[in-house]
Amino acid sequence: MPSLDEFANAKLASLEQRQLRRTLVETDRRDGAVAYRDGRRMISFSCNDYLNLSHHPDVIRAASEANERYGVGSGGSRLVTGNHPLFRELETRLAKLKGADDACVFGSGYLANMGIIPTLIGPEDMILADELSHACILSGGVISKARLLIFRHNDLDHLDALLAEHRENHPRALIVTDGVFSMDGDLAPVPAMADLADRYDAWLMTDDAHGIGVLGGGHGSTHAMGADGRVPLQMGTLSKAIGCYGGYLCAAQPVIDLMRTRSRTFIYSTGLQPSAAAAALKALDLIEADPAFAAAPMAKAALFCSLTGLPAPESTIVPILLGDPMRTLAASTMLAEEGYIVTAIRPPTVPEGTARLRFTFTAGHDDADIRRLADIVTTRILT
Ligand SMILES: *Cc1c(COP(=O)(O)O)cnc(C)c1O
């Protein structure tokens, strides 16, 4: 066997042994809540399409019209092929939603973090990141070659202590955190972090992938926490509640101009399809037109938590920590037999010993399904 294949096989076998091998399950997703597996209709509680906008007829129509008119690809980097007017319009709208001067749209949220962080922070600088920050924040930190210091989850005293000890040794410091933690569903203490950032002249960046569209009337977690104007770097994705694809940064004009000039994932990667921009614009129309619509997924999550006796949710993500990967997989399999897709989240996505079921709630879920799911969870998992 060629050494490459041998390497891959050995690696897979070792992961398999630890129950950490991942496989794709063929799933025909019909909207935010309904999916078919092996011809069987299931209700998904594992989808980030919180407002079901990926299947909203108006959003689909906007994308289809853009595809017909502009084609399915953008032909190259926006700096090379030219900037499609839809991108300009989308950036203006995102900036307005987030209360920033301007925005820069990237190919995805992952690409955004990989591009933003090294553009601002270099080898002599430091980054302070929450230990539960999303993988792409840490990837962006690593490629910046800055000193990467990890603070305990949402621990302001630890963050303060690290700043006190190390800030003066570095010309620039970036504090970065998920606004809504993707695997835990809790919020970062953004206003207090902004105070620390001010005190130590550090730059604060939040990743609001799971906040935009569903928290703070659709404006996101910063707005929900009353911290408008206090986060100079507001990053997020169009791939979750916005229902399509792409990432963004909202910031002051010089920061955005610098991104467009220097960010490698912006410069050297092909622009989004024009239809993704058209779809996102339509999605933003729908969100801004109806604050009750934006709030619907939170209400569903709250219903589930009250029925199961869990603490009130801070976001549309509700984890149930089971600890052991095997037990978590078994619970996920049991729920699938009952017709519910609830993914088992295991290390290394989450820390060792914190394997969990992760439930996400969307505007499209029926209360009856939530009640039945809560009943199964209460009687067969939380016992
Ligand atoms: C999903 C997610 C991303 C990545 O966004 P994509 O657009 O899917 O690449 C980044 N950060 C957080 C916190 C996320 O949950």
The ligand as an SDF file (V2000), in Angstrom:
LIG
                    3D

 15 15  0  0  0  0  0  0  0  0999 V2000
  -20.0400   28.7910   11.6170 C   0  0  0  0  0  0  0  0  0  0  0  0
  -19.0980   29.6830   12.2750 C   0  0  0  0  0  0  0  0  0  0  0  0
  -18.0800   30.2910   11.5440 C   0  0  0  0  0  0  0  0  0  0  0  0
  -17.8070   29.9520   10.1150 C   0  0  0  0  0  0  0  0  0  0  0  0
  -18.7060   30.5680    9.2380 O   0  0  0  0  0  0  0  0  0  0  0  0
  -18.9000   29.9420    7.7750 P   0  0  0  0  0  0  0  0  0  0  0  0
  -19.5690   31.0080    7.0230 O   0  0  0  0  0  0  0  0  0  0  0  0
  -19.7130   28.7060    7.9560 O   0  0  0  0  0  0  0  0  0  0  0  0
  -17.5210   29.6320    7.2620 O   0  0  0  0  0  0  0  0  0  0  0  0
  -17.2840   31.2040   12.1910 C   0  0  0  0  0  0  0  0  0  0  0  0
  -17.4470   31.4750   13.4990 N   0  0  0  0  0  0  0  0  0  0  0  0
  -18.4020   30.9000   14.2360 C   0  0  0  0  0  0  0  0  0  0  0  0
  -18.5430   31.2470   15.6800 C   0  0  0  0  0  0  0  0  0  0  0  0
  -19.2610   29.9660   13.6470 C   0  0  0  0  0  0  0  0  0  0  0  0
  -20.1870   29.3690   14.3780 O   0  0  0  0  0  0  0  0  0  0  0  0
  1  2  1  0
  2  3  1  0
  2 14  2  0
  3  4  1  0
  3 10  2  0
  4  5  1  0
  5  6  1  0
  6  7  2  0
  6  8  1  0
  6  9  1  0
 10 11  1  0
 11 12  2  0
 12 13  1  0
 12 14  1  0
 14 15  1  0
M  END
$$$$
